[in-house]
Amino acid sequence: MALTGVLRPGHAQIRVLDLEESVKWYTEVMGLVPMGRDSQGRAYFKTRAERDHNSVILRQADQAGIDLFAFKVLDKATLEDFDKAASLRRENRAHPRR
């Protein structure tokens, strides 16, 4: 099933082993703009052209990886279509056809 209405990547939350070193790298090498930190220590960044508050979130963790990757969608109906498609995929994995 093809879904339309996806506008662009929205944001990603990334697990890093060394938060301070990662903040430096995302700022100095990647050129992202630091937007601040929250009470849990997560660091928020945006690109120079980003309209939203942030597009990248870094958090300290024992294992590097990605927590989530989100997309901007056209409207609520598009989001609901994604929810339906995800539910169908989960159902199909739980009860595969033979």
Secondary structure, DSSP 8 states (H G I E B T S, - for coil): -----EEEEEEEEEEES-HHHHHHHHHHTS--EEEEE-TT--EEEE-TT--SS-SEEEEE-SS-EEEEEEEEESSHHHHHHHHHHHHHHHHHHHS---
